[in-house]
Amino acid sequence: MNKYNDFTVEDFVLDKYFRQWAMGALPETDTFWQEFQLTHLDKMTSIEQARTIAKSLEVYDETMSNAELQERVRAILAAIALAEKPKLSFYRQRWFRIAASVALLIAAGTWFLNKNIKTSTPSVFNAISAQTINIQSVAVDTTIRFSDGSTAVLKRGGSLRFDENFSGTQRIVTLLSGEAFFEVTKNPNKPFLVYANKLVTKVLGTSFTVKAYENNDEVTVEVKTGKVSVFSQKDAAQIAQTNIPTLKGLVLTPNQKIIFNRVDEQLIKTLVEKPEIVVSENNKKTFKFDFEDTPVSEVFRTLKEAYSINIVYDETLLKDCPITAVLEDQSLYDKMSIICDAINAKYQVIDGQIVILSRGCK
C-alpha cells in the first residue's frame, strides 16, 4: 500500500493498475482497494474522483500514449476546477456529475457508463463505476434494496453511496448526509459498515437508524433490534483488519442511542427519546403491565425484558416495595415516573441504562 500513500488524483489515474481496477478489469483487487480506502480515509475522495476520470477515458486507453494520457487528465482536472464554485462543499457541487460531463466534452466522445437502478420509490442515481452507486438528495423517503437483501429507508433530502455488489470482505455504505433506517441481513462472515460524518457503525444483522445531517455537528445512531458497535472513524484501520464487532467501540442494544460530536469526537451513550417494546425473532412475548401488590423487583424485571433496557437499583433496599398500578398505555418514561413516585425514588438515564436513586420506600 505504501506506493499509493502520497498519490494525487492525477497519480491514481496515470497508474496502470489503478485504471484497470477502476474499469473492472481486475476484480481480484477489489478487497485491496476497499481496505486501502478504509486505512487511508484522506484518500477516499481522490480515489472516487480518479475512478470517474478513468472510466470516462476507458475507450481511449488502448491507443493513447502516456504523454497524451497525462495531458488529457490534466485538462480534465483543470476544467473541473473552473467548473466548481468556490466555498461549496464537495458533495453539493455534484463533483461526480461535473467530472463525467467535463471528461466527455474534452474527449469529444459520446460514450459513458450508464446503469438502470430499480428502487421502490423515485430518487436520483449516479453510477460512478460499474460497482459504486451514488444516490443524491432524494426528493421523497426512498427504500434502497441492497444486493445482500438488506434495506435502507433514506429520508427525504438524504444522500447515500454504496458498492452495488458488496465486493470485498465487508459490506460498506456511506451516508453522505441525512437520515436512514437500516435493516441488515445477517452475515457473520461479512460485517455491515455504515460511515457517516466521522462515525462508523458496524453490525452483523440488526435494524437501526443513523442521522448525519450536513449542517449538524452531532451524528446519532439509534438501535431498534439486535446490536451494533459504534466507532469514531479514526479507528477505521483496526475495523478493516478484524471482524470482531466490539473492537474499541461502544456497543448499543435495542432502545439505546449514541450521540457523536464530530468536532471534539466525543461519544455519549444514552436512550432513545421514545423507547419501544422490543419485538424480534427471539422475543415475541406479549407483556402485561397491570400490577397489583407486585414487588418492585418483579416490575423492573418485566420492564427490562419488554424494552431490553437494563434497570439498575439496590435490590436489598427496595425488596419490600410493592407496586399497584395499571401501566398499559404510558410511555416507558411515564411508567418509570409513576413507579418512582410510588416508592419514593427518582430515576436517571446514565450510560444507556436506567438508574434508580432511592433511600428505600419505608
Disulfide bonds with the S-S distance in Angstrom:
Cys321-Cys361 1.91
